[in-house]
Amino acid sequence: METKIPEKAALLTLLKKGKFNVPDFIYVSASDFKNKNFKALETFLDRHRESFKVIARSAHLREAFFKGGTFDSLETYADLGGIQYARKKIIKLAENAKRLSIRRQQKFSNAPEIDLENMGLIVMPFISGTSVMAKMLGNHWEFGYCRDRSHKVQQEPYITRTPHDLQLLQLSEEIQRHLGYRCEIEYVVSEKGEIYVVQAKDISHIEIIELEQSEKSVHLDGVRRVRKNHNYRERPLFVMDNKAFYLKIIGRCEEFVLGGGDSGRTMEDLLDIISSYQLNLEQFALEYPRFCVLGLSIQEPEELYQIANHYLDNFPELQESLSRALHDNLYKIDYFLSETDTLIAKDKFRLNLCGHDAYGIDTVRNPMWSAFWQMEKHDKMVKKFKKLKFKTGDTVGIEIDSYEKPIVYRL
């Protein structure tokens, strides 16, 4: 039996009792879902039918042990079916897209084992507006603004010490004083300018501290980052070359077609190539708490992807199995990339900075960096990295000079 409620729901309840502007919400426990105890939820939804949409926020009893953003929040229809769908989707995302992130936190941050079937939800009306995250760092407050998806022209996330409305600063101080410890507060500022408190997290236990060149270096063209208080970092390196991966797949297909080999063995070889690649990604991510990806070739080369997906068209069963495995492999690559905090690649690629990933408390010591070279220099840069023999397992140093130009060293 559940004997308590998650931190997320408990803090919202405290803030609501403290007369802060918290939207109407309800916590639905995992046992309520299991026993189909939806009477209170249906009453809540009846009050918000006119909204058509609500937001379902993950609320697991052990969620406070994981970093912010590990578990998802989803917009959904304001009916029972929509809520049940959102919960299943949140669990499925945790089992698949967030599986590697959860495993890494369990290994590197002592996060506990977690039974996803014990996932509860916080349901509140959907408020269209801008997400702002506030927290005190040292002796000052910072405010992270996330782009508003309702606008055609969108801004990148950014951090400021001066919020657009000074009421945010006053509110944040009052909330922290009310809770009695350092906390990270998430607001939604509606299109009418109303400020709603939608989440708070205890960050009093998170330590915040401030952080040589090698002759072998590569000068890049720029870096994208939200925090600019650190200009140097060292990371273990994973070199991603998906062009070479697809050439290996195509080569094995060619051997089969030209050599008339055993089809069973061919399929086994092809699946081994793909599964070995995925295993390397996962093992690397589980070996290092923070790492850098050098993207010599990240997105599957279009012509090679098409060739690999049609080379065995004369053997439909083989081609279907291969295409399905290659499609699934794209997701595995994406899950791996979402775990890095440093990406080095051509300008076309960048880490998607938003929400917790951009300015959450977990990024203070290790903010996201996307270092890049211009697209027209791609072939030249790839040759240079290969000439200097950058390889998976190396440790690299990245220094950002006064002109915001990164230099990469192999240590």
N, C-alpha and C positions, 0 to 999 in steps of 0.2 A: 504494500500500500504506500502511496506517496504521502509523506508527512510534512512536506514543505513546498514552497514554490520557488522557481528559479530566480536568480538575482535580478534579471531583467524585469520580471513582473513585480518583484518585491520593491525595487527602487521606484518604479513608476507609481506604485501604490503610495509609497511614502511622499513622493512629490505631489501627487494629487491631493493627499491629505494636507499637504503644506500649502495648498491653494495656488500651486503653479499651474500654468496653462497646458495641462496634459490632455490630449484628445480622449474622448470616451473610449474605453478599451475593455476587453475581457480576456482573462487567461483561461484557456481550455487545456486541461491536463491530458497526458497520454491515457490515463485510465478512463477519462470521459470519452475519448475516441474509442477505446477498446469496448467499453460498456454501452456505447451509443447514448450517452447521457448528454443530450443536446438541448435540453429545455432552456437553460440559461442562455446558451448561444443563440437559439432561435429568437428568444426575446430581444437579445441585443441586436440581431440582424433586422428584426422588425422595426427597430428605432432608426435604422439607417438604410431602408430600402431605396430612399430617394437618391442615395449616393451611387447606386448601381455597382460601385467598386469599393472594396476594402483592401487593406494590406494585412497579410498574414506574416507575422514575424516568428522565426524559430524561437523556441523557449524550452530548451532541454535543461534538466536539473543540473547537469554537469557542464553546461555551456560556458560558464564563467571561467573554467580552467583553460579554455581555448582562446586564441586571439580573435579580436573583433573581425567580423566578416567571414569567419570559417563556415558558418551556417547561414542559409539564405533567408531573405524576405521576399515575398512575392505579392504582386497585385493580383486580385482575383475577384470574381463576381460575389456580390453581397447576398449569397444564399448558401445553404448547407452543403450543396454539391461543390460549390466553389472552394469552400474551406477544406473539405475532405480532399479535394484534388490538390490544393496547395500543400497540404501536409505530406501527401504521397510524393509530390514533386520535390519538396525540401529533403525528404529522406533519400530519395533516389539520387539527387545531386550530391548528397553527402557520401553515398555509397560509390559513386562513380567519379564525377568531376572533382570532388573535394577529398576523395579517398587518400591521395598522396599527401595532401596538405595535412590531413588528420594524422596520418602515420608519422610524418616528419615532426609534428608537434609532440606526439607521444614519445618519440625517440629523443628529441633535442630539448624539449621544454617540460618534460615530465607530465604531460597531459595524461589524464587517466583513460582507461578503456571506456568505451561508451556504447551502450545499446541504443541504436537509433530508433528502435520501436518504442522507446520511452520518450519520444519527441512530443512535446506539447507546443501550443501556439499562443501567441498574443495577437488578437485581432482588433484592429482599430480602423476607423474610416480613412479612406485614401484622401490625402491632402495634396493637391497639385502645387508644386512650388520648388524652392531651392533648398537643398540639404546643406546644413552647416554643422561642422563638428568643432567643439570647443574644449580646450584643456589648458591647465596651467603648467608651464615649463619653467622651472626655476622661479624667478620673481615676476614673470609676465604671462599673460594669456595669449594664446594663438587661436585663430579661427580658420578652419579649412573649408573652403567653398567648393561644392561639387557642381558640375555643369547642370543646368536645368534642361531636361530633355524636351520640354514643351516649346523651346525656341528653335527656329530654323537655323540660325547662326549660333553655334555653341562655343563656349569658352572652355579652355583647359582648366582643370582644377588648380586652385592657387591657395596660398597661405598668407594671412596678414595678421598683424597685431592690432589693427584698427578695423573693427567690423563696420559694415555699412550702416548699422543702427547701433548706437551706443547702449541701447537697452539690452543688447546681447551680452555686453560686458557686465552690466549690473546684474542681469539674470544669472549669469554663470557664477558670479561671486556669491549671490544669495543661495543658489542651489548647492554649491560646495559647502557653504557654511551650514546649511540645513542638514546635509547628509553627514557632515563631520569629518570628511576625508577627501583626498585628492581624487577627482573623478573626470571622466571623459563624457561629455554631454552632446547628444545629437539633437539638433533642432530641424524643423521644417518651417521655412518662412513662406507663407502662402502668397498667392498672387496679389492679395489685398494688403500684404505687409504684416499680417498677424504672425506672431512667433509661437510655435507649438513645441513643447518638449516631448520628444518621442522615444528617447532612450537615454539611459545613464549607465556607466560602467565604472566600477571601483578600480582605479589604477594606482592606488597608494603603495602596492607591493612591487611596482615596476621601477627598477632603478634607471636613472637617466644620467649618463656621463658623457663628456666630450671625448672625442677620439684624437726609401732610398731609391733612389732611381737606379735603373739598370741601363747598360749601354744599348741593349736590344729593345728598341721602342718603336711604336707605330703612332704617328700623329693622326688623329681623327679630325672631323670637321665640326663637331658640336656634341652637346649633351642635353638631354631633357630631364629635368628633375624639379621637384617641388621645393625641397629643402636645399638651401645653399650654404649651410654652416659647416659642411665637410667638403674638402677638396681632394681627398686621397683615400683610397681603399685598396685592400688586397683580397683576392678571391681565388679559390680553386676554379679551374677552367674546364668547361665542357665545350668541345668543338663540334658544332652541328653542321654536317654536310649532307643534306638530303639528296643533293644531286648524285653524289657517289652511291648513296643507298639505293636510289632508283636504277642507276646503271648496273648495280649488282643484281637486282631483281631481273632486269631485262636480259642481262647476260645469262642467267640461269634459264630463263624462258627460251632464249636463242639456242642454248645447248640442247634443250629438249626437242625443239622443232627440227633442228638440223640433224640431230643425232638419233632421233627416233627412240629416245630412252623410255624407261619405265615411268608411266604417268603417276603411279602412286608415289614412287620415290621423288619425282619432280615436285609434286605438291607438298610432300613432307619437307623437302629442301627449302622451298619458297616460304612456307610457314615458319620454318626454323630461322630463316634470315630475319623475318619480321619480328618474331617473338624474341629473338636474341637482342635485336635493336631496342625493343620496348623494355626488356629486362635491364639492359645497360642504362637506360634513362632512369628507371626506378631505383636501381642500386646506387647510382651516382647521387640522386636526390636524397636518398636515405643515409648517405655517408657524410654529407656536409650540411650543416644548418643553413649556411649562406653560400651561394655560388654564382659564378658568372657564366653566361652562354655566349660564345663567339659564333655568330650565325654566318658562316661562309655561304650556306644555302639553307634557308629555313622553309619557305613555302615550296611545295613540290614544284619543280620546273614543269610548266604546263605541257610541253611537248613530251617530256619523259613520263609524266603521269598518264597521259593519254595512251602512249605506247604500252606502258605496263598494264593498263586496263583493257587493252585490245590485242595484245600479242598472241594470246591463246584463244582467240575467238573461234578457231576451228575445233577447239576442245571446250565446248560450252560449260561443262561441269567444273573443269579446272579453272576457267576464267572467272566463273561466278564466285568460287571460293577465294581466289586471289583478290578480286576486286573488293569483296566484302572485308577481307583482312586489311587491305590497304586503306579502305575507308575508315575502319576502326582505328588504324594506326594514326590517322590525322588527329583524332581526339586525344590519343595517348601523348602525342607531341605537344598538343595544346596544354594538357594538364601539367606536363613537365615544365613548359615555359612559364606557366602561371606561378611556379614556385621560385623562380629566380628573382633576385633583386637587382641584377645587373645584366643588361643585354647590350652586346656590341654587334652591330649589323648595319647594313645599308639603310639610308634614310627612310625607305618605304616601311620599315618595321620599327615598332616602338612598343614599350609596355603600356598597357591601357591603364592610365592613372585615374582612379576615381574612388570615392568613398574611403573605406578603411585602408586600401592599398596606397592611397595618395598621402594621407595625413593622419592616419590612425596612430595611436600611442605606440604601436609596435614598429612604426617606421621612423621614430625619432632618432634612434641610434643607427638604424640601417635603412635610410630612405632609398626609394627606387631610382635607379639611373638607367637611362637609355642613351648610350654613346653611339654615334653614327658617323658614317662617311657618306658623301654625296653619291647618288645613284650612278652618275656618269663615270665615277672612279671605281666602280665595283670590281671589275676584272683585275685592275691594277692592285687594289687592296687585298683581294683574295690571294694573288700571287705573292704579295709581300708577306702576308701572314704565313703562307706555306714555306716561303724561302727561309723565314726566321724559325720555322719548325715549331710553331705554336701547336700544342696537342692536348688532348683530354688528359687531365691529371696534373698539368702544370699549375703553378700559382702565378697569377698576374697582379701587377700593381697598376692602378689607374690614377693618374694625377690630372687635375683640372687646373689649367693655368689662369692667369688674370683676365684672359680674353675668352674664358669659357670654352677653351679648346682642350679636349682630353688627349692624354698621351698614355699609351698602353705599353707596359714593360713585362717581359717574361722573367720572373725572378729565379 
